[in-house]
Amino acid sequence: MDTPKQAARKTTKVGTVVAKKMKKTVTVQVERQIRHPLYRKTIRRKQTFLVHDEAETCKVGDIVRIIETRPISKTKRWRVLAVIGLTPALTATPIDTNPIEMKPPAAAEPVETKPVETKPVEPETGESR
């Protein structure tokens, strides 16, 4: 029985890195939407996976594509295929002038102010009750 092996189709998922507390491992949260069978409302379901990150390129907040693989450890059966989107902190544009490091404007000379003269208010002389 010499039949060529068919390449197994491996599942890929897209998720967000939510934790990076271990060496060469990240926790990825994958979100999917399903419709409730009775009420027909769309429900979000979230699932977390321990994913192998050999190069340790992922950071918390990155959007990654993961692929199913052989068991790497007791709980790891996925590995990072590609980093799709970077953390917003890495993609933000830098601030040209830092308001904290800016020097305050040169102090202007104080302007003398005169006290304003007020006239005392006289009670009205009108009809009394």
MDAnalysis code that builds the backbone (N, CA, C; Angstrom):
import MDAnalysis as mda
import numpy as np

u = mda.Universe.empty(387, n_residues=129, atom_resindex=np.repeat(np.arange(129), 3), trajectory=True)
u.add_TopologyAttr("name", ["N", "CA", "C"] * 129)
u.add_TopologyAttr("resid", np.arange(1, 130))
u.add_TopologyAttr("resname", ["MET", "ASP", "THR", "PRO", "LYS", "GLN", "ALA", "ALA", "ARG", "LYS", "THR", "THR", "LYS", "VAL", "GLY", "THR", "VAL", "VAL", "ALA", "LYS", "LYS", "MET", "LYS", "LYS", "THR", "VAL", "THR", "VAL", "GLN", "VAL", "GLU", "ARG", "GLN", "ILE", "ARG", "HIS", "PRO", "LEU", "TYR", "ARG", "LYS", "THR", "ILE", "ARG", "ARG", "LYS", "GLN", "THR", "PHE", "LEU", "VAL", "HIS", "ASP", "GLU", "ALA", "GLU", "THR", "CYS", "LYS", "VAL", "GLY", "ASP", "ILE", "VAL", "ARG", "ILE", "ILE", "GLU", "THR", "ARG", "PRO", "ILE", "SER", "LYS", "THR", "LYS", "ARG", "TRP", "ARG", "VAL", "LEU", "ALA", "VAL", "ILE", "GLY", "LEU", "THR", "PRO", "ALA", "LEU", "THR", "ALA", "THR", "PRO", "ILE", "ASP", "THR", "ASN", "PRO", "ILE", "GLU", "MET", "LYS", "PRO", "PRO", "ALA", "ALA", "ALA", "GLU", "PRO", "VAL", "GLU", "THR", "LYS", "PRO", "VAL", "GLU", "THR", "LYS", "PRO", "VAL", "GLU", "PRO", "GLU", "THR", "GLY", "GLU", "SER", "ARG"])
u.atoms.positions = np.array([
    [0.815, -1.175, 0.000],
    [0.000, 0.000, 0.000],
    [0.859, 1.239, 0.000],
    [1.379, 1.567, -1.132],
    [2.174, 2.771, -1.264],
    [1.292, 3.927, -1.744],
    [0.602, 4.551, -0.829],
    [-0.190, 5.714, -1.190],
    [0.471, 6.939, -0.575],
    [0.599, 7.996, -1.345],
    [1.226, 9.199, -0.779],
    [0.336, 9.790, 0.330],
    [1.002, 10.260, 1.366],
    [0.263, 10.856, 2.480],
    [-0.302, 12.202, 2.052],
    [-1.520, 12.448, 2.454],
    [-2.113, 13.748, 2.185],
    [-1.666, 14.706, 3.276],
    [-1.374, 15.915, 2.881],
    [-0.974, 16.922, 3.858],
    [-2.173, 17.255, 4.736],
    [-1.971, 17.119, 6.044],
    [-3.064, 17.401, 6.958],
    [-3.364, 18.898, 6.951],
    [-4.615, 19.214, 6.872],
    [-5.019, 20.616, 6.895],
    [-4.993, 21.090, 8.342],
    [-4.184, 22.101, 8.607],
    [-4.038, 22.594, 9.971],
    [-4.885, 23.843, 10.167],
    [-5.483, 23.920, 11.315],
    [-6.352, 25.043, 11.638],
    [-5.528, 26.275, 11.979],
    [-5.946, 27.424, 11.482],
    [-5.314, 28.682, 11.871],
    [-6.377, 29.575, 12.494],
    [-5.952, 30.387, 13.443],
    [-6.849, 31.314, 14.123],
    [-6.133, 32.645, 14.274],
    [-6.908, 33.709, 14.452],
    [-6.350, 35.040, 14.673],
    [-6.823, 35.506, 16.046],
    [-5.861, 35.979, 16.848],
    [-6.203, 36.431, 18.188],
    [-5.256, 37.502, 18.680],
    [-5.485, 37.927, 19.917],
    [-4.715, 38.995, 20.542],
    [-3.880, 38.422, 21.677],
    [-2.622, 38.842, 21.763],
    [-1.754, 38.398, 22.856],
    [-2.205, 39.123, 24.124],
    [-2.579, 38.348, 25.148],
    [-3.059, 38.953, 26.393],
    [-2.060, 38.811, 27.531],
    [-1.091, 37.900, 27.407],
    [-0.100, 37.746, 28.473],
    [1.186, 37.178, 27.894],
    [2.287, 37.592, 28.519],
    [3.595, 37.054, 28.139],
    [4.393, 36.927, 29.430],
    [4.172, 35.832, 30.141],
    [4.793, 35.649, 31.450],
    [5.768, 34.478, 31.478],
    [5.886, 33.757, 30.361],
    [6.757, 32.599, 30.304],
    [7.741, 32.754, 29.160],
    [8.810, 31.980, 29.212],
    [9.782, 32.013, 28.120],
    [9.218, 31.250, 26.933],
    [9.295, 31.880, 25.766],
    [8.878, 31.292, 24.498],
    [7.412, 30.856, 24.479],
    [6.597, 31.444, 25.339],
    [5.171, 31.132, 25.376],
    [4.381, 32.415, 25.577],
    [3.311, 32.569, 24.819],
    [2.401, 33.690, 25.006],
    [0.986, 33.135, 25.116],
    [0.139, 33.894, 25.788],
    [-1.264, 33.524, 25.892],
    [-2.035, 34.365, 24.888],
    [-2.761, 33.689, 24.001],
    [-3.503, 34.370, 22.942],
    [-4.992, 34.139, 23.164],
    [-5.761, 35.232, 23.087],
    [-7.206, 35.139, 23.232],
    [-7.844, 35.273, 21.857],
    [-8.645, 34.266, 21.500],
    [-9.330, 34.246, 20.211],
    [-10.811, 34.478, 20.476],
    [-11.385, 35.407, 19.739],
    [-12.801, 35.737, 19.916],
    [-13.574, 35.317, 18.677],
    [-14.712, 34.706, 18.893],
    [-15.576, 34.327, 17.781],
    [-17.006, 34.711, 18.129],
    [-17.834, 34.824, 17.126],
    [-19.228, 35.186, 17.347],
    [-20.120, 34.059, 16.874],
    [-21.082, 33.715, 17.717],
    [-22.059, 32.692, 17.340],
    [-23.453, 33.267, 17.519],
    [-24.414, 32.643, 16.905],
    [-25.800, 33.079, 17.049],
    [-26.501, 32.095, 17.979],
    [-27.210, 32.633, 18.959],
    [-27.928, 31.784, 19.908],
    [-28.995, 30.999, 19.151],
    [-29.077, 29.686, 19.388],
    [-29.997, 28.879, 18.580],
    [-31.476, 29.231, 18.768],
    [-31.856, 29.680, 19.963],
    [-33.262, 29.979, 20.208],
    [-33.572, 31.467, 20.027],
    [-32.746, 32.324, 20.633],
    [-33.053, 33.752, 20.650],
    [-32.438, 34.521, 19.486],
    [-31.588, 33.910, 18.715],
    [-30.988, 34.507, 17.521],
    [-30.171, 35.754, 17.818],
    [-29.677, 35.887, 19.042],
    [-28.819, 37.019, 19.378],
    [-27.362, 36.604, 19.155],
    [-26.561, 37.535, 18.638],
    [-25.153, 37.250, 18.420],
    [-24.416, 37.324, 19.755],
    [-23.661, 36.279, 20.060],
    [-22.939, 36.175, 21.328],
    [-21.447, 36.076, 21.033],
    [-20.640, 36.779, 21.833],
    [-19.187, 36.683, 21.693],
    [-18.670, 35.582, 22.611],
    [-17.884, 34.694, 22.049],
    [-17.242, 33.630, 22.818],
    [-15.738, 33.852, 22.739],
    [-15.075, 33.790, 23.887],
    [-13.626, 33.994, 23.930],
    [-12.967, 32.721, 24.442],
    [-11.827, 32.407, 23.849],
    [-11.083, 31.223, 24.243],
    [-9.599, 31.572, 24.257],
    [-8.867, 31.094, 25.259],
    [-7.441, 31.393, 25.338],
    [-6.630, 30.146, 25.010],
    [-5.489, 30.386, 24.374],
    [-4.582, 29.311, 23.989],
    [-3.181, 29.668, 24.453],
    [-2.432, 28.657, 24.902],
    [-1.008, 28.844, 25.148],
    [-0.314, 28.563, 23.828],
    [0.469, 29.532, 23.363],
    [1.046, 29.466, 22.029],
    [2.559, 29.558, 22.118],
    [3.249, 28.739, 21.338],
    [4.708, 28.734, 21.308],
    [5.208, 29.872, 20.429],
    [6.086, 30.705, 20.996],
    [6.676, 31.844, 20.276],
    [8.189, 31.671, 20.319],
    [8.730, 30.972, 19.344],
    [10.153, 30.618, 19.342],
    [11.059, 31.843, 19.355],
    [10.752, 32.835, 18.544],
    [11.619, 34.010, 18.431],
    [11.345, 35.053, 19.512],
    [10.308, 34.871, 20.275],
    [9.890, 35.815, 21.321],
    [9.718, 37.227, 20.756],
    [8.998, 37.323, 19.638],
    [8.767, 38.617, 18.995],
    [7.448, 39.248, 19.422],
    [6.562, 38.484, 20.002],
    [5.237, 39.003, 20.363],
    [5.291, 39.806, 21.653],
    [4.444, 40.828, 21.698],
    [4.270, 41.643, 22.896],
    [2.787, 41.661, 23.233],
    [2.461, 42.024, 24.450],
    [1.066, 42.085, 24.873],
    [0.344, 43.127, 24.022],
    [-0.792, 42.735, 23.458],
    [-1.575, 43.629, 22.619],
    [-1.408, 43.362, 21.136],
    [-0.396, 42.591, 20.744],
    [-0.196, 42.287, 19.324],
    [-1.312, 41.379, 18.815],
    [-1.641, 41.529, 17.536],
    [-2.597, 40.636, 16.890],
    [-1.780, 39.620, 16.103],
    [-2.005, 38.328, 16.380],
    [-1.186, 37.278, 15.776],
    [-2.059, 36.221, 15.116],
    [-1.471, 35.546, 14.136],
    [-2.102, 34.379, 13.522],
    [-1.393, 33.150, 14.080],
    [-2.177, 32.200, 14.603],
    [-1.597, 30.992, 15.199],
    [-2.037, 29.779, 14.388],
    [-1.213, 28.726, 14.435],
    [-1.499, 27.519, 13.666],
    [-1.387, 26.309, 14.592],
    [-2.222, 25.355, 14.330],
    [-2.237, 24.119, 15.105],
    [-0.965, 23.337, 14.810],
    [-0.380, 22.727, 15.829],
    [0.864, 21.985, 15.646],
    [0.899, 20.785, 16.585],
    [1.969, 20.034, 16.519],
    [2.101, 18.868, 17.406],
    [2.198, 19.346, 18.853],
    [1.923, 18.481, 19.819],
    [2.039, 18.907, 21.216],
    [3.473, 19.285, 21.568],
    [3.642, 20.495, 22.068],
    [4.958, 20.978, 22.462],
    [5.159, 20.764, 23.952],
    [4.090, 20.887, 24.720],
    [4.130, 20.612, 26.155],
    [2.751, 20.096, 26.558],
    [2.518, 20.044, 27.843],
    [1.242, 19.510, 28.332],
    [0.050, 20.316, 27.815],
    [0.196, 21.620, 27.724],
    [-0.931, 22.467, 27.329],
    [-0.710, 23.235, 26.031],
    [0.492, 23.206, 25.453],
    [0.776, 23.971, 24.227],
    [0.610, 23.088, 22.996],
    [-0.330, 23.476, 22.126],
    [-0.537, 22.785, 20.854],
    [-0.651, 23.767, 19.700],
    [-0.234, 25.003, 19.903],
    [-0.317, 26.036, 18.886],
    [1.018, 26.757, 18.823],
    [1.334, 27.347, 17.664],
    [2.530, 28.171, 17.542],
    [2.207, 29.409, 16.724],
    [3.006, 30.462, 16.915],
    [2.783, 31.718, 16.214],
    [3.201, 31.552, 14.762],
    [2.301, 31.871, 13.867],
    [2.604, 31.806, 12.443],
    [3.101, 33.163, 11.960],
    [2.422, 34.240, 12.364],
    [2.823, 35.589, 11.945],
    [2.221, 36.614, 12.890],
    [2.935, 37.735, 13.029],
    [2.410, 38.871, 13.773],
    [1.717, 39.765, 12.751],
    [0.405, 39.926, 12.913],
    [-0.383, 40.686, 11.940],
    [-0.372, 42.172, 12.266],
    [-0.657, 42.506, 13.505],
    [-0.717, 43.909, 13.904],
    [0.083, 44.120, 15.170],
    [0.715, 45.283, 15.274],
    [1.528, 45.585, 16.444],
    [0.702, 46.269, 17.517],
    [1.274, 46.312, 18.706],
    [0.648, 47.000, 19.825],
    [0.454, 48.470, 19.468],
    [-0.672, 49.088, 19.849],
    [-0.878, 50.503, 19.534],
    [0.243, 51.405, 20.045],
    [0.887, 51.046, 21.147],
    [1.977, 51.871, 21.669],
    [3.150, 51.899, 20.682],
    [3.333, 50.814, 19.936],
    [4.445, 50.756, 18.989],
    [4.102, 51.438, 17.670],
    [2.822, 51.533, 17.355],
    [2.442, 52.126, 16.083],
    [2.075, 53.594, 16.212],
    [2.007, 54.111, 17.420],
    [1.640, 55.518, 17.609],
    [2.782, 56.414, 17.136],
    [2.425, 57.585, 16.667],
    [3.446, 58.525, 16.230],
    [4.025, 59.234, 17.455],
    [5.307, 59.513, 17.448],
    [5.908, 60.169, 18.610],
    [5.466, 61.624, 18.720],
    [5.453, 62.111, 19.930],
    [5.092, 63.498, 20.179],
    [6.320, 64.347, 19.899],
    [6.150, 65.421, 19.116],
    [7.279, 66.272, 18.757],
    [7.784, 67.061, 19.959],
    [6.876, 67.647, 20.693],
    [7.279, 68.435, 21.849],
    [6.632, 67.842, 23.085],
    [7.439, 67.492, 24.032],
    [6.937, 66.926, 25.267],
    [6.529, 68.077, 26.184],
    [5.262, 68.155, 26.592],
    [4.818, 69.279, 27.412],
    [5.497, 69.316, 28.782],
    [5.966, 68.199, 29.254],
    [6.623, 68.173, 30.565],
    [8.014, 68.790, 30.477],
    [8.701, 68.520, 29.376],
    [10.065, 69.019, 29.227],
    [10.125, 70.439, 28.670],
    [8.991, 70.977, 28.254],
    [8.984, 72.334, 27.702],
    [9.257, 73.333, 28.811],
    [10.022, 74.356, 28.461],
    [10.307, 75.411, 29.428],
    [9.120, 76.367, 29.456],
    [8.797, 76.894, 30.625],
    [7.687, 77.851, 30.662],
    [8.086, 79.120, 29.923],
    [7.120, 79.853, 29.382],
    [7.449, 81.086, 28.656],
    [8.102, 82.083, 29.593],
    [8.904, 82.962, 29.017],
    [9.615, 83.963, 29.825],
    [8.614, 84.772, 30.625],
    [8.929, 84.959, 31.888],
    [8.000, 85.678, 32.761],
    [7.967, 87.144, 32.369],
    [6.791, 87.665, 32.136],
    [6.626, 89.076, 31.777],
    [6.681, 89.912, 33.049],
    [7.062, 91.178, 32.872],
    [7.129, 92.059, 34.041],
    [5.732, 92.265, 34.591],
    [5.578, 92.266, 35.897],
    [4.236, 92.446, 36.468],
    [3.719, 93.856, 36.172],
    [2.486, 93.936, 35.859],
    [1.842, 95.205, 35.552],
    [1.196, 95.723, 36.826],
    [1.442, 97.034, 37.111],
    [0.847, 97.606, 38.314],
    [-0.632, 97.845, 38.077],
    [-1.406, 97.475, 39.048],
    [-2.835, 97.695, 38.944],
    [-3.256, 98.691, 40.016],
    [-4.119, 99.621, 39.647],
    [-4.617, 100.605, 40.599],
    [-5.872, 100.054, 41.262],
    [-6.033, 100.372, 42.537],
    [-7.280, 99.949, 43.164],
    [-8.444, 100.744, 42.594],
    [-9.512, 100.103, 42.363],
    [-10.687, 100.741, 41.785],
    [-11.486, 101.380, 42.915],
    [-11.826, 102.674, 42.739],
    [-12.601, 103.364, 43.755],
    [-14.071, 103.033, 43.571],
    [-14.687, 102.670, 44.648],
    [-16.108, 102.351, 44.595],
    [-16.877, 103.325, 45.463],
    [-18.039, 103.696, 45.025],
    [-18.891, 104.599, 45.784],
    [-19.809, 103.761, 46.667],
    [-20.021, 104.213, 47.898],
    [-20.932, 103.461, 48.751],
    [-22.358, 103.541, 48.199],
    [-23.046, 102.478, 48.327],
    [-24.415, 102.400, 47.819],
    [-25.344, 103.008, 48.857],
    [-26.150, 103.990, 48.458],
    [-27.085, 104.625, 49.371],
    [-28.395, 103.861, 49.341],
    [-28.989, 103.682, 50.517],
    [-30.265, 102.976, 50.531],
    [-31.332, 103.782, 49.819],
    [-32.221, 103.107, 49.174],
    [-33.289, 103.771, 48.445],
    [-34.268, 104.417, 49.421],
    [-34.666, 105.588, 49.092],
    [-35.650, 106.274, 49.926],
    [-36.983, 106.191, 49.224],
    [-37.648, 105.171, 49.469],
    [-38.915, 104.996, 48.792],
    [-40.031, 104.827, 49.800],
    [-41.094, 104.360, 49.340],
    [-42.230, 104.170, 50.227],
    [-41.930, 103.010, 51.159],
    [-42.300, 103.194, 52.403],
    [-42.135, 102.119, 53.358],
    [-43.447, 101.395, 53.538],
    [-43.404, 100.272, 53.942],
    [-44.615, 99.468, 54.057],
    [-45.275, 99.609, 55.359],
])
